């Protein structure tokens, strides 16, 4: 790797961009992981939406730990997330 500092900063910036996109989606009201993933990964092929949803879940868990979002269990078993 030629420039690890630049690479790590690029990863960090990308993660912060995704976090902002997730928070923007939640500012429109509570949503499920799959709803958020479809919205922010709309240019991604459907075959990759499952992996995208896992990335969204990672972000949401971090945001929940930091007190930015909360979740609730639906009778269907879905989790719905909303801004705190």
C-alpha positions as CSV (number, residue, x, y, z in Angstrom):
1,X,0.0,0.0,0.0
2,X,1.6,3.2,-1.1
3,X,-0.2,5.7,1.2
4,X,-2.0,4.0,4.1
5,X,-2.9,7.3,5.8
6,X,-4.8,8.5,2.7
7,X,-6.5,5.1,2.4
8,X,-7.6,5.0,6.0
9,X,-8.9,8.6,5.8
10,X,-10.8,7.7,2.6
11,X,-12.5,4.8,4.4
12,X,-13.3,7.0,7.4
13,X,-14.8,9.7,5.1
14,X,-16.9,7.0,3.3
15,X,-18.2,5.7,6.5
16,X,-19.2,9.2,7.7
17,X,-21.0,9.8,4.4
18,X,-23.0,6.6,4.9
19,X,-23.8,7.6,8.4
20,X,-25.1,11.0,7.2
21,X,-27.2,9.2,4.6
22,X,-28.7,6.9,7.2
23,X,-29.5,9.8,9.5
24,X,-31.1,11.7,6.6
25,X,-33.4,8.7,5.9
26,X,-34.4,8.4,9.5
27,X,-35.2,12.2,9.6
28,X,-38.1,11.3,7.3
29,X,-39.5,8.9,9.9
30,X,-38.9,5.4,11.3
31,X,-37.7,2.8,8.9
32,X,-36.5,-0.8,8.7
33,X,-33.0,-1.8,7.7
34,X,-34.1,-2.9,4.3
35,X,-35.9,0.4,3.6
36,X,-32.8,2.3,4.5
37,X,-30.5,0.1,2.5
38,X,-32.7,0.3,-0.6
39,X,-32.8,4.1,-0.3
40,X,-29.1,4.8,0.1
41,X,-27.8,2.0,-2.1
42,X,-30.4,2.6,-4.9
43,X,-27.6,2.5,-7.5
44,X,-26.4,-0.9,-6.3
45,X,-27.5,-4.1,-8.0
46,X,-30.2,-6.0,-6.1
47,X,-27.9,-8.9,-5.6
48,X,-25.8,-6.8,-3.3
49,X,-28.7,-5.4,-1.2
50,X,-28.3,-8.1,1.5
51,X,-24.6,-7.1,2.0
52,X,-25.7,-3.4,2.0
53,X,-28.3,-4.1,4.6
54,X,-25.6,-5.7,6.9
55,X,-23.5,-2.5,6.5
56,X,-26.6,-0.4,7.4
57,X,-27.1,-2.6,10.5
58,X,-23.5,-2.0,11.6
59,X,-24.0,1.7,11.3
60,X,-27.4,1.6,13.2
61,X,-25.9,-0.5,16.0
62,X,-23.1,2.1,16.3
63,X,-25.6,5.0,16.2
64,X,-27.8,3.2,18.8
65,X,-24.8,2.8,21.1
66,X,-24.0,6.5,20.8
67,X,-27.6,7.4,21.7
68,X,-28.5,8.8,18.3
69,X,-31.2,6.3,17.3
70,X,-33.5,3.9,19.0
71,X,-35.2,0.8,17.7
72,X,-38.4,-1.0,18.3
73,X,-39.6,-4.6,17.6
74,X,-42.5,-5.0,15.4
75,X,-45.0,-7.9,15.8
76,X,-43.7,-9.2,12.4
77,X,-40.2,-9.5,13.9
78,X,-38.9,-6.5,12.0
79,X,-36.8,-3.9,13.7
80,X,-37.8,-0.3,13.0
81,X,-35.3,2.4,13.7
82,X,-35.9,6.1,14.5
83,X,-34.0,9.1,15.6
84,X,-33.8,9.6,19.3
